[in-house]
Amino acid sequence: MKTLSVVVPAYQAADWIERCVDSLLVGAEDLEILIVDDGSRDATGAIADLYEAAHPGIVRAIHKPNGGHGSTINVGIDEAAGTYLKVVDSDDWVDPAALVTLLETLRGFAADESPVDLVISNFVYEKVGRRHKRAVRYRNVLPRGRVIGWEQVGRFRASQYLMMHSLVYRTDVLRACGLRLPEHTFYVDNLYVYEPLQHVQSLYYLDVDLYRYFIGRPDQSVNEAVMIKRIDQQAKVNKPARGRRSQPVRGAVRSLPLPAAPPAHRVRDLLDHAAAFGP
């Protein structure tokens, strides 16, 4: 039984994927790492195969035709064996000590008859050329060290983005809500964050700086020049999030075997971030 599945979307990632995967290998048998090679033409697939051979039962190399970032996450959700699921992009990495703490926390939840739906942790911007690393934390928004409902969630500041990097969803929540991200589309992270939120009933804030978000490659989707060229895709992805604010929250969960949806005003607070933030 796996406690946590980590999905690593990988396309043309041969130059940096080892840093990512190595940070995930913390010696935990109940952790699985799914490297989803999205039709790479470089050595990404071969590197994934080497990791699978070196760490059987822990690392799986999944090869698929190119479909874009969203398609790799879709495959990861389909293939995951873990009670919980996290996405770590191949050019990012995690803090190994924080990952160990996360696993210890998730094991307790996985053993519970009513496991927590969403675990939120901190992330750190790793920007090339900057000595000071800015961490995004939620200490003023989320109580620490206890399971909470939506009514215990405070107000987010403008700089406190709730991003994919912050989240560990219970895998069954992702599957039950029918999340399918669009293929061949950039900036699908927002949909991954905000679409399942309406199906989350219980949350837990783990105050550790887990995720290291690398920014600095000239071809990266969050590079300013690249974002300007792809403004149409940002609008395409953010439109469902903005539209969701005007829809009844209950409507999205009417057929799911889950408790009542979170209060509409709490979801609207978070969707405001999605609509304003972009990628």
C-alpha positions as CSV (number, residue, x, y, z in Angstrom):
1,M,0.0,0.0,0.0
2,K,1.4,3.4,-1.0
3,T,0.8,6.4,1.1
4,L,1.9,9.0,-1.4
5,S,2.2,9.1,-5.2
6,V,4.3,11.8,-6.7
7,V,3.7,12.5,-10.3
8,V,6.7,14.0,-12.2
9,P,5.6,15.4,-15.6
10,A,8.7,15.3,-17.8
11,Y,9.2,16.7,-21.3
12,Q,12.7,17.3,-22.6
13,A,13.9,17.3,-19.0
14,A,17.2,15.4,-19.3
15,D,19.3,18.3,-18.0
16,W,17.4,18.7,-14.7
17,I,15.2,15.7,-13.9
18,E,17.8,14.0,-11.8
19,R,17.8,16.8,-9.3
20,C,14.1,16.4,-9.0
21,V,13.9,12.6,-8.6
22,D,16.9,12.5,-6.3
23,S,15.2,14.9,-3.9
24,L,12.2,12.5,-3.7
25,L,14.2,9.4,-2.9
26,V,14.1,9.5,0.9
27,G,14.1,5.7,1.5
28,A,10.3,5.4,2.0
29,E,8.8,2.2,0.8
30,D,5.2,3.6,0.9
31,L,6.2,6.4,-1.6
32,E,5.9,5.9,-5.3
33,I,7.4,8.2,-7.9
34,L,5.6,8.2,-11.3
35,I,7.9,9.8,-14.0
36,V,5.5,10.5,-16.9
37,D,7.7,11.0,-20.0
38,D,5.5,13.1,-22.4
39,G,7.1,12.0,-25.7
40,S,10.5,13.5,-25.0
41,R,13.0,13.5,-27.8
42,D,16.1,13.8,-25.5
43,A,17.3,11.3,-22.9
44,T,14.4,11.9,-20.5
45,G,12.8,8.6,-21.1
46,A,16.1,6.7,-20.8
47,I,16.9,8.4,-17.5
48,A,13.4,7.5,-16.2
49,D,14.0,3.9,-17.2
50,L,17.3,3.9,-15.3
51,Y,15.6,5.2,-12.1
52,E,12.9,2.5,-12.4
53,A,15.6,-0.2,-12.7
54,A,17.5,1.2,-9.7
55,H,14.5,1.6,-7.5
56,P,11.9,-1.1,-8.3
57,G,8.6,-0.7,-6.5
58,I,9.4,2.9,-5.9
59,V,9.9,4.5,-9.3
60,R,7.8,3.9,-12.3
61,A,8.7,5.2,-15.8
62,I,5.6,5.8,-17.9
63,H,6.0,6.7,-21.5
64,K,3.3,8.3,-23.6
65,P,2.9,10.4,-26.8
66,N,3.2,14.1,-26.4
67,G,0.0,15.6,-25.0
68,G,1.2,18.5,-22.8
69,H,1.5,19.1,-19.1
70,G,-2.1,18.4,-18.3
71,S,-2.1,15.1,-20.1
72,T,0.8,13.9,-17.9
73,I,-1.1,14.8,-14.7
74,N,-4.2,13.0,-16.1
75,V,-2.1,9.8,-16.6
76,G,-0.6,10.2,-13.1
77,I,-4.0,10.4,-11.5
78,D,-5.1,7.3,-13.4
79,E,-2.0,5.3,-12.5
80,A,-1.4,6.4,-8.9
81,A,-1.5,3.8,-6.2
82,G,-1.1,6.2,-3.3
83,T,-3.8,7.4,-0.9
84,Y,-2.5,10.9,-1.6
85,L,-1.1,12.5,-4.7
86,K,1.3,15.4,-5.3
87,V,2.7,16.8,-8.6
88,V,6.3,17.9,-8.7
89,D,7.5,19.3,-12.0
90,S,10.7,17.9,-13.4
91,D,12.6,21.2,-13.2
92,D,11.6,21.7,-9.5
93,W,12.5,19.7,-6.4
94,V,11.5,19.2,-2.8
95,D,13.3,19.5,0.5
96,P,13.9,15.9,1.6
97,A,13.5,16.5,5.3
98,A,10.2,18.2,4.7
99,L,9.1,15.3,2.5
100,V,9.8,12.9,5.4
101,T,7.7,15.1,7.7
102,L,4.9,15.1,5.1
103,L,5.0,11.3,4.8
104,E,4.8,10.9,8.5
105,T,1.8,13.2,8.6
106,L,0.1,11.5,5.6
107,R,0.5,8.0,7.2
108,G,-1.5,9.1,10.1
109,F,-4.3,10.4,7.9
110,A,-4.3,7.4,5.6
111,A,-4.9,5.1,8.6
112,D,-7.9,7.1,9.6
113,E,-11.4,6.0,8.6
114,S,-12.1,9.6,7.4
115,P,-8.8,10.7,5.9
116,V,-8.1,14.4,5.3
117,D,-9.0,15.6,1.8
118,L,-6.2,18.2,1.3
119,V,-2.9,18.9,2.9
120,I,-1.3,22.3,2.3
121,S,2.3,23.1,2.8
122,N,4.7,26.0,1.9
123,F,6.7,26.5,-1.3
124,V,9.8,28.5,-2.0
125,Y,10.7,30.5,-5.1
126,E,14.1,29.4,-6.4
127,K,14.8,32.3,-8.8
128,V,18.1,32.2,-10.7
129,G,20.3,35.1,-9.7
130,R,18.5,35.9,-6.5
131,R,20.3,35.3,-3.2
132,H,17.2,35.8,-1.1
133,K,14.6,33.0,-1.6
134,R,11.0,34.0,-1.0
135,A,8.8,31.5,0.7
136,V,5.0,31.5,0.4
137,R,3.5,30.4,3.8
138,Y,0.0,30.4,5.1
139,R,0.4,30.9,8.9
140,N,-2.0,33.9,9.0
141,V,-4.7,32.0,7.0
142,L,-4.6,28.4,8.2
143,P,-4.4,27.1,11.7
144,R,-1.4,24.8,12.2
145,G,-1.3,21.3,13.4
146,R,-5.0,20.4,13.3
147,V,-7.6,19.2,10.9
148,I,-10.0,22.1,9.9
149,G,-13.0,22.8,7.8
150,W,-13.6,25.7,5.5
151,E,-15.1,27.9,8.2
152,Q,-11.7,28.0,9.9
153,V,-9.9,29.3,6.8
154,G,-8.9,33.0,7.0
155,R,-8.4,35.6,4.2
156,F,-5.5,35.2,1.8
157,R,-3.2,38.1,1.2
158,A,-2.7,39.2,-2.4
159,S,0.8,37.6,-2.4
160,Q,-0.4,34.3,-0.9
161,Y,-1.1,32.3,-4.0
162,L,-2.5,28.8,-3.5
163,M,-0.6,27.0,-6.2
164,M,-0.2,23.4,-7.3
165,H,3.1,23.4,-5.4
166,S,1.3,23.9,-2.1
167,L,-1.1,21.0,-2.4
168,V,-1.4,17.3,-1.6
169,Y,-4.8,16.0,-2.6
170,R,-6.4,12.8,-1.5
171,T,-6.3,10.7,-4.7
172,D,-9.9,9.7,-4.4
173,V,-11.0,13.3,-4.3
174,L,-9.3,14.0,-7.6
175,R,-10.9,10.9,-9.2
176,A,-14.3,11.5,-7.7
177,C,-14.5,15.0,-9.0
178,G,-13.7,13.8,-12.5
179,L,-10.8,16.2,-13.0
180,R,-9.4,16.0,-16.5
181,L,-6.9,18.7,-17.5
182,P,-6.9,19.9,-21.2
183,E,-4.1,18.6,-23.4
184,H,-1.6,20.6,-25.4
185,T,-2.4,23.6,-23.1
186,F,-0.1,25.6,-20.8
187,Y,-1.0,26.9,-17.4
188,V,-3.3,24.1,-16.4
189,D,-2.0,24.3,-12.9
190,N,-4.8,26.6,-11.9
191,L,-7.4,24.1,-13.0
192,Y,-5.6,21.4,-10.9
193,V,-5.7,23.7,-7.9
194,Y,-9.2,25.1,-8.0
195,E,-11.5,22.6,-9.7
196,P,-11.1,20.0,-6.9
197,L,-11.4,22.5,-4.1
198,Q,-15.2,22.4,-4.2
199,H,-15.0,18.7,-3.3
200,V,-12.7,19.2,-0.3
201,Q,-14.3,19.0,3.1
202,S,-11.3,18.7,5.4
203,L,-7.9,20.4,5.3
204,Y,-4.6,20.3,7.2
205,Y,-1.8,22.9,7.1
206,L,1.7,21.4,7.4
207,D,4.0,24.3,8.0
208,V,7.1,23.1,6.2
209,D,8.9,24.6,3.2
210,L,8.5,21.5,1.1
211,Y,8.4,22.6,-2.6
212,R,11.2,24.4,-4.4
213,Y,9.8,26.2,-7.4
214,F,12.6,26.9,-9.9
215,I,12.3,30.0,-12.1
216,G,15.1,30.9,-14.6
217,R,15.0,28.9,-17.8
218,P,14.5,31.2,-20.8
219,D,12.0,28.7,-22.4
220,Q,10.1,28.2,-19.1
221,S,6.3,28.8,-19.4
222,V,6.4,31.4,-16.6
223,N,9.1,33.4,-18.4
224,E,7.6,36.9,-19.0
225,A,8.2,36.9,-22.8
226,V,6.8,33.4,-23.1
227,M,3.7,34.3,-21.0
228,I,3.0,37.2,-23.3
229,K,3.1,35.0,-26.4
230,R,0.7,32.5,-24.7
231,I,-1.7,35.0,-23.2
232,D,-4.5,33.3,-25.1
233,Q,-3.8,30.1,-23.2
234,Q,-3.8,31.9,-19.9
235,A,-7.2,33.3,-20.7
236,K,-8.5,29.8,-21.8
237,V,-7.4,28.2,-18.5
238,N,-8.6,31.1,-16.2
239,K,-12.0,31.4,-17.8
240,P,-13.5,28.3,-16.1
241,A,-12.2,29.5,-12.8
242,R,-13.8,32.9,-13.2
243,G,-17.0,31.3,-14.4
244,R,-17.1,29.0,-11.4
245,R,-17.6,32.0,-9.1
246,S,-21.1,32.6,-10.5
247,Q,-22.2,28.9,-10.3
248,P,-23.8,27.3,-7.2
249,V,-21.1,25.5,-5.3
250,R,-23.4,22.5,-4.5
251,G,-24.0,21.9,-8.2
252,A,-20.5,20.6,-8.8
253,V,-20.8,17.9,-6.1
254,R,-24.4,16.7,-6.6
255,S,-23.5,13.2,-7.7
256,L,-20.4,12.6,-5.6
257,P,-20.2,10.4,-2.4
258,L,-18.7,13.3,-0.5
259,P,-20.0,15.6,2.3
260,A,-21.4,19.0,1.6
261,A,-19.3,21.4,-0.4
262,P,-17.3,24.2,1.3
263,P,-19.1,27.5,1.8
264,A,-19.3,29.5,-1.4
265,H,-17.6,32.6,0.0
266,R,-14.5,30.5,0.9
267,V,-14.3,29.1,-2.7
268,R,-14.8,32.5,-4.2
269,D,-11.9,33.9,-2.1
270,L,-9.6,31.2,-3.7
271,L,-11.0,31.6,-7.2
272,D,-10.3,35.3,-7.0
273,H,-6.6,34.3,-6.7
274,A,-6.9,32.0,-9.7
275,A,-8.5,34.6,-11.9
276,A,-5.9,37.3,-10.9
277,F,-2.8,35.2,-10.8
278,G,-2.5,33.3,-14.1
279,P,0.1,30.6,-14.2
